[in-house]
Amino acid sequence: MKKLLISLAALLLMCGCAEDRSTVLKVYNWSDYIDETAIEEFEQWYEAQTGEKVKVIYQTFDINETMLSKIEKGHEDYDVVCPSDYIIERMIQSDLLLPIDRDFGSTPNYIDGNLSPYIRSCFDKMEGNGKNANDYSVGYMWGTTGILYNAKHVTDEEASTWDVIRDRRFADRIFIKDSARDVYSQIILKIKEDEIADGSVSMDELMNYTSDADIAAVEAYMKDVKPLVAGWEADFGKDQMVQETGWVNLTWSGDAVWGIDEAAALGVDLRYALPKEGFTVWFDGWVIPKYAQNVKAAKYWINFMSRPDIVIRNVEVTGYVSVSGAPEVRDAFTDENYDPIDLSYFFTPADTAVCANPVLYPAREDIERSTQEHDWGEHTADLIEMWSRVKGDNANAFTYIIIAVAAIAIAGAAFIMSQSKKNRRRNRKRR
């Protein structure tokens, strides 16, 4: 009886000390993907809008699947998270998300008032088993997958095709993102370029081509590329491009912007190309998991992150491109140093000649050659197995040298990069 009373007392004590989740917002986001000063500002703004206090517990992840596993298997009670497009699809299909209510009382709805029509149309195309992704997610950042190249060694014409990654003149100067999904999606576009040209298949349809024959075709192509690859990289490719160790890098636009900015300071001419065969766009977006315990604060967080001034700050800090089509955002990133391009698809029909960085905002003529990836579902294992076979375990000696040097340099480079980021932020603000 005494042990029972002690146990009951302990249980009551635990309940009495349990966290009041109505005053806590748990946010789970990618690393280095926000202006962290906005977190405290949100807490103040939320109280001003609702009369209620909230404390943000902010945590980060580096892999989509890590985040998903915690929610899917561990039922973690994160209130708002920021997965990539294909994971958003998977979470919708698995009934892991709550719809995002747009009722903010007297607070303006910054979400629907500023979201780019292009981004809305892309989220419409996500596969959600009859559910529209725009009801269950709100875009945050977006970008493209293309070719970063050194103009001293690679011509614009050579970089205009995905075949540049299997050009033997660039052997041991090629770096490729270690991302099975992103590489497969570009190469299937290359392999099927004739069918795309004659109209027998669309780029959107190709994103669902997951047959054994299609996977084998991409595998054969990449095994032809493999002997030329200096490294399969998750983050260090852009550094090798800046240092001119690499001449060609299959990468994301966000990394390309970083590399181009850094290289310019060293007198290195790096450029970014969107190959003529077609390319993919990618998105990250805010969602509210089904196990969230503070749904109200979560939706206000998403609304706050869509407010134009907060959008601009997040873009300046991260270097990525927001999904916001607000005029304030367009004006903030208009730069007369660039030639005018047609961005009417992204902002308003009148924005046919906006001076903006085409790496950040592709022109209409380029975006018309794009498509978007989807979750592979039950075929995901086939994709991963193919990628493992492509990379194998016989990386060349140069790869090991690069990895070793990168590991040694990380500590010293961290400080330099942080200072460089500050300089780039100041430059962006001046522009």
For each residue, the residues with C-beta under 8 A, 3 or more apart:
1: 4 5
2: 5 6
3: 6 7
4: 1 7 8
5: 1 2 8 9
6: 2 3 9 10
7: 3 4 10 11
8: 4 5 11 12
9: 5 6 12 13
10: 6 7 13 14
11: 7 8 14 15
12: 8 9 15 16
13: 9 10 16 17
14: 10 11 17 18
15: 11 12 18
16: 12 13
17: 13 14
18: 14 15
19: 24
20: 23 24
21: 24 77 293 294
22: 52 294
23: 20 52 53 54 55
24: 19 20 21 54 55 56 57 294
25: 54 55 56 57 79 80 294 297 298 301
26: 57 59 77 78 79 80 292 293 294
27: 39 56 57 58 59 78 79 80 81 301
28: 59 60 61 67 78 80 81 82
29: 33 34 58 59 60 61 81 82
30: 33 60 61 62 82 284
31: 60 61 62
32: 318
33: 29 30 60 82 141 284 318 320
34: 29 38 39 314 317 318
35: 38 310 313 314 316 317 318
36: 39 58
37: 40 41 313
38: 34 35 41 42 304 305 310 313 314
39: 27 34 36 42 43 56 58
40: 37 43 44 56
41: 37 38 44 45 310
42: 38 39 45 46 56 300 301 304
43: 39 40 46 47 53 54 55 56
44: 40 41 47 48
45: 41 42 48 49 304
46: 42 43 49 50 52 53 54 297 300 301 304
47: 43 44 50 51 52 53 54
48: 44 45
49: 45 46 104 105 106 107 300
50: 46 47 105 296 300
51: 47
52: 22 23 46 47
53: 23 43 46 47
54: 23 24 25 43 46 47 294 297
55: 23 24 25 43
56: 24 25 27 39 40 42 43 301
57: 24 25 26 27
58: 27 29 36 39
59: 26 27 28 29 78
60: 28 29 30 31 33
61: 28 29 30 31 64 66 67
62: 30 31 66
63: 66 67
64: 61 67 68 83 84 86 87
65: 68 69 87
66: 61 62 63 69 70
67: 28 61 63 64 70 71 81 83 87
68: 64 65 71 72 83 87 90 91
69: 65 66 72 73 74
70: 66 67 73 74 76 78
71: 67 68 74 75 76 78 81 91 96 289 291
72: 68 69 94 96
73: 69 70
74: 69 70 71
75: 71 291
76: 70 71 289 291
77: 21 26 289 291 292 293
78: 26 27 28 59 70 71 81 289 291 292
79: 25 26 27 288 289 292 293 294 295 297 298 301
80: 25 26 27 28 286 287 288 292 298 301 302
81: 27 28 29 67 71 78 286 287 289
82: 28 29 30 33 140 284 285 286 287
83: 64 67 68 87 88 91 284 285 287
84: 64 87 88 282 283 284
85: 88 89 126 282 283 284 285 372 373 374
86: 64 89 90 181 373 374 375 376
87: 64 65 67 68 83 84 90 91 375
88: 83 84 85 91 92 97 126 133 136 137 283 285 287
89: 85 86 92 93 126 127 128 133 374 375
90: 68 86 87 93 94 375 377
91: 68 71 83 87 88 94 96 97 136 287 289
92: 88 89 95 96 97 126 128 129 131 133 136 137
93: 89 90 127 128 129 375 377
94: 72 90 91
95: 92 290
96: 71 72 91 92 289 290
97: 88 91 92 136 137 287 288 289 290
98: 136 288 289 290 292 295
99: 135 136
100: 111 135 136 137 138 286 287 288 299 302
101: 295 299
102: 109 111 112 299
103:
104: 49 107 108 109 299 300 303
105: 49 50
106: 49
107: 49 104 300 303
108: 104 113
109: 102 104 112 113 303
110: 113 114 303 304 306 307 308
111: 100 102 114 115 138 302 303 306
112: 102 109 115
113: 108 109 110 326
114: 110 111 306 308 311 324 325 326 329
115: 111 112 119 120 138 139 306 323 324 325
116: 119 120 139 323 324 325 346 347
117: 120 121 325 345 346
118: 121 122 325 345 346 367
119: 115 116 122 123 139 142 283 323 325 346
120: 115 116 117 123 124 134
121: 117 118 124 125
122: 118 119 125 126 281 283 372
123: 119 120 126 132 133 134 137 139 283 285
124: 120 121 132 133 134
125: 121 122 204 372
126: 85 88 89 92 122 123 133 374
127: 89 93 374 375
128: 89 92 93 131 132 133 136
129: 92 93
130:
131: 92 128 135 136
132: 123 124 128 135 136
133: 88 89 92 123 124 126 128 136 137 285
134: 120 123 124 137 138
135: 99 100 131 132
136: 88 91 92 97 98 99 100 128 131 132 133 287
137: 88 92 97 100 123 133 134 285 286 287
138: 100 111 115 134 285 286 287 302 306
139: 115 116 119 123 142 283 284 285 286 323
140: 82 283 284 285 286 305 322 323
141: 33 254 283 284 314 318 320 321 322 323
142: 119 139 281 282 283 284 320 321 322 323
143: 252 253 254 281 282 320 321
144: 252 253 274 279 280 281 282 362 370
145: 177 182 185 186 250 251 252 253 279 280 281 282
146: 250 251 253 256 272 273 274 275 279
147: 159 162 164 165 248 249 250 251 272 273 274 275
148: 237 238 241 248 249 251 255 256 259 260 270 271 272
149: 153 154 158 159 164 247 248 249 270 271 272 273
150: 153 154 241 244 246 247 248 268 269 270
151: 154 155 156 269 270 271
152: 244 268 269
153: 149 150 170 173 247
154: 149 150 151 158 159 164 170 247 248
155: 151 158 159
156: 151 159 160 271 273
157: 160
158: 149 154 155 161 164 167
159: 147 149 154 155 156 164 248 271 273 275
160: 156 157 164 273 275 276
161: 158 164 190 275 276 277
162: 147 165 186 187 189 190 250 275 277
163: 166 167 190
164: 147 149 154 158 159 160 161 167 170 248 275
165: 147 162 174 176 225 228 229 248 250
166: 163 221 224 225 228
167: 158 163 164 170 228 248
168: 171 228
169:
170: 153 154 164 167 173 174 228 247 248
171: 168 174 227 228
172: 228 230 396 398
173: 153 170 230 245 246 247 248
174: 165 170 171 225 228 229 230 246 247 248 249 250
175: 229 230 231 232 233 236 237 240 241 246 248 249 250 251
176: 165 183 225 229 231 232 233 237 249 250
177: 145 182 183 232 233 234 237 250 251 252
178: 232 233 234 391
179: 182 183 234
180: 183 184 383 384 386 387
181: 86 184 185 373 376 383
182: 145 177 179 185 186 250 252 280 282 373
183: 176 177 179 180 186 187 218 222 250 387
184: 180 181 187 188 215 218 383 386 387
185: 145 181 182 188 189 207 280 371 373
186: 145 162 182 183 189 190 250 275 278 279 280
187: 162 183 184 190 191 218 221 222
188: 184 185 191 192 206 209 214 217 218
189: 162 185 186 192 193 196 203 206 277 278 279 280 371
190: 161 162 163 186 187 193 221 275 277
191: 187 188 217 218 221
192: 188 189 195 196 201 206 209
193: 189 190 196 197 277 278
194: 197 198
195: 192 198 200 201
196: 189 192 193 199 201 202 203 206 277 278
197: 193 194
198: 194 195
199: 196
200: 195
201: 192 195 196 205 206
202: 196 205 206 371
203: 189 196 206 207 278 369 370 371
204: 125 207 371 372
205: 201 202 208 209
206: 188 189 192 196 201 202 203 209 371
207: 185 203 204 280 371 372 373 374
208: 205 374
209: 188 192 205 206 214
210: 214 215 376 379 382 383
211: 214 215
212: 215 216 382
213: 216 217
214: 188 209 210 211 217 218
215: 184 210 211 212 218 219 382 383 386
216: 212 213 219 220
217: 188 191 213 214 220 221
218: 183 184 187 188 191 214 215 221 222 386
219: 215 216 222 223 386 389 390
220: 216 217 223 224
221: 166 187 190 191 217 218 224 225
222: 183 187 218 219 225 226 390
223: 219 220 226 389 390
224: 166 220 221 227
225: 165 166 174 176 221 222 228 229
226: 222 223 229 390 391 392
227: 171 224 396
228: 165 166 167 168 170 171 172 174 225
229: 165 174 175 176 225 226 232 396 399
230: 172 173 174 175 240 245 246 396 398 399 402
231: 175 176 236 237 240 246 395 398 399 402 403
232: 175 176 177 178 229 391 395 399
233: 175 176 177 178 236 237 240
234: 177 178 179
235: 238 255
236: 175 231 233 239 240 402 406
237: 148 175 176 177 231 233 240 241 246 249 251 255
238: 148 235 241 242 249 251 255 256 258 259 262
239: 236 242 243 259 406 413
240: 175 230 231 233 236 237 243 245 246 249 402
241: 148 150 175 237 238 244 245 246 247 249 259 263 270
242: 238 239 259 262 263 266 268 270
243: 239 240 246
244: 150 152 241 247 268
245: 173 230 240 241 402
246: 150 173 174 175 230 231 237 240 241 243 249
247: 149 150 153 154 170 173 174 241 244
248: 147 148 149 150 154 159 164 165 167 170 173 174 175
249: 147 148 149 174 175 176 237 238 240 241 246 255 256 259
250: 145 146 147 162 165 174 175 176 177 182 183 186
251: 145 146 147 148 175 177 237 238 255 256 259
252: 143 144 145 177 182 255 256 282
253: 143 144 145 146 256 257 272 321 359 360
254: 141 143 257 258 318 319 320 321
255: 148 235 237 238 249 251 252 258 259
256: 146 148 238 249 251 252 253 259 260 270 272 359
257: 253 254 260 261 272 319 357 359 360
258: 238 254 255 261 262 319
259: 148 238 239 241 242 249 251 255 256 262 263 270
260: 148 256 257 263 264 270 271 272 359
261: 257 258 264 265 424
262: 238 242 258 259 265 266 420
263: 241 242 259 260 266 268 269 270
264: 260 261 267 268 269 270
265: 261 262 420
266: 242 262 263
267: 264
268: 150 152 242 244 263 264
269: 150 151 152 263 264
270: 148 149 150 151 241 242 256 259 260 263 264
271: 148 149 151 156 159 260
272: 146 147 148 149 253 256 257 260 359
273: 146 147 149 156 159 160
274: 144 146 147 279 362 366 369 370
275: 146 147 159 160 161 162 164 186 190 278 279
276: 160 161 369
277: 161 162 189 190 193 196 369
278: 186 189 193 196 203 275 369 370 371
279: 144 145 146 186 189 274 275 369 370 371
280: 144 145 182 185 186 189 207 370 371 372 373
281: 122 142 143 144 145 367 370 371 372
282: 84 85 142 143 144 145 182 252 372 373
283: 84 85 88 119 122 123 139 140 141 142 323 372
284: 30 33 82 83 84 85 139 140 141 142
285: 82 83 85 88 123 133 137 138 139 140 323
286: 80 81 82 100 137 138 139 140 301 302 305
287: 80 81 82 83 88 91 97 100 136 137 138
288: 79 80 97 98 100 292 295 298 299 302
289: 71 76 77 78 79 81 91 96 97 98 292
290: 95 96 97 98
291: 71 75 76 77 78
292: 26 77 78 79 80 98 288 289 295 298
293: 21 26 77 79
294: 21 22 24 25 26 54 79 297 298
295: 79 98 101 288 292 298 299
296: 50 299 300
297: 25 46 54 79 294 300 301
298: 25 79 80 288 292 294 295 301 302
299: 100 101 102 104 288 295 296 302 303
300: 42 46 49 50 104 107 296 297 303 304
301: 25 27 42 46 56 79 80 286 297 298 304 305
302: 80 100 111 138 286 288 298 299 305 306
303: 104 107 109 110 111 299 300 306 307
304: 38 42 45 46 110 300 301 307 310
305: 38 140 286 301 302 310 311 314
306: 110 111 114 115 138 302 303 310 311 324
307: 110 303 304 310 311
308: 110 114 311 312 324 326 328 329
309: 312 313 328
310: 35 38 41 304 305 306 307 313 314
311: 114 305 306 307 308 314 315 322 324 326 329
312: 308 309 315 316 322 328 329 332
313: 35 37 38 309 310 316 317
314: 34 35 38 141 305 310 311 317 318 322
315: 311 312 318 319 320 321 322 329 332 333
316: 35 312 313 425 428 429
317: 34 35 313 314 421 425
318: 32 33 34 35 141 254 314 315
319: 254 257 258 315 424
320: 33 141 142 143 254 315
321: 141 142 143 253 254 315 360 361
322: 140 141 142 311 312 314 315 329
323: 115 116 119 139 140 141 142 283 285
324: 114 115 116 306 308 311 329
325: 114 115 116 117 118 119 329 330 346 347 348
326: 113 114 308 311 329 330
327: 330 331 347 348
328: 308 309 312 331 332
329: 114 308 311 312 315 322 324 325 326 332 333
330: 325 326 327 333 334 343 347 351 354 356
331: 327 328 334
332: 312 315 328 329
333: 315 329 330 356 357 360 361
334: 330 331 354 355 356
335: 338 355 356 357 431
336: 355
337: 355 431
338: 335 341 355 356 357 358
339: 355
340: 353 354 355
341: 338 353 354 355 356 358 361 363 364
342: 345 351 352 353 354 363 364 365
343: 330 346 347 351 352 354 356 361 363 364
344: 347 348 349 350 351 352 364
345: 117 118 342 364 367
346: 116 117 118 119 325 343 351 361 367
347: 116 325 327 330 343 344 351 354
348: 325 327 344 351
349: 344 352
350: 344
351: 330 342 343 344 346 347 348 354
352: 342 343 344 349
353: 340 341 342
354: 330 334 340 341 342 343 347 351 361
355: 334 335 336 337 338 339 340 341
356: 330 333 334 335 338 341 343 360 361
357: 257 333 335 338 360 361
358: 338 341 361 362 363 366
359: 253 256 257 260 272 362
360: 253 257 321 333 356 357
361: 321 333 341 343 346 354 356 357 358
362: 144 274 358 359 366 367 370
363: 341 342 343 358 366 367
364: 341 342 343 344 345 367 368
365: 342 368 369
366: 274 358 362 363 369 370
367: 118 281 345 346 362 363 364 370
368: 364 365
369: 203 274 276 277 278 279 365 366
370: 144 203 274 278 279 280 281 362 366 367
371: 185 189 202 203 204 206 207 278 279 280 281
372: 85 122 125 204 207 280 281 282 283
373: 85 86 181 182 185 207 280 282
374: 85 86 89 126 127 207 208
375: 86 87 89 90 93 127 380
376: 86 181 210 379 380 382 383
377: 90 93 380
378: 381
379: 210 376 382 383
380: 375 376 377 383 384
381: 378 384 385
382: 210 212 215 376 379 385 386
383: 180 181 184 210 215 376 379 380 386 387
384: 180 380 381 387 388
385: 381 382 388 389
386: 180 184 215 218 219 382 383 389 390
387: 180 183 184 383 384 390 391
388: 384 385 391 392
389: 219 223 385 386 392
390: 219 222 223 226 386 387
391: 178 226 232 387 388 395
392: 226 388 389 395
393:
394:
395: 231 232 391 392 399 400
396: 172 227 229 230 399 400
397: 400 401
398: 172 230 231 401 402
399: 229 230 231 232 395 396 402 403
400: 395 396 397 403 404
401: 397 398 404 405
402: 230 231 236 240 245 398 399 405 406
403: 231 399 400 406 407
404: 400 401 407 408
405: 401 402 408 409
406: 236 239 402 403 409 410
407: 403 404 410
408: 404 405 411
409: 405 406 412 413
410: 406 407 413 414
411: 408 414
412: 409 415 416
413: 239 409 410 416 417
414: 410 411 417 418
415: 412 418 419
416: 412 413 419 420
417: 413 414 420 421
418: 414 415 421 422
419: 415 416 422 423
420: 262 265 416 417 423 424
421: 317 417 418 424 425
422: 418 419 425 426
423: 419 420 426 427
424: 261 319 420 421 427 428
425: 316 317 421 422 428 429
426: 422 423 429 430
427: 423 424 430 431
428: 316 424 425 431
429: 316 425 426
430: 426 427
431: 335 337 427 428
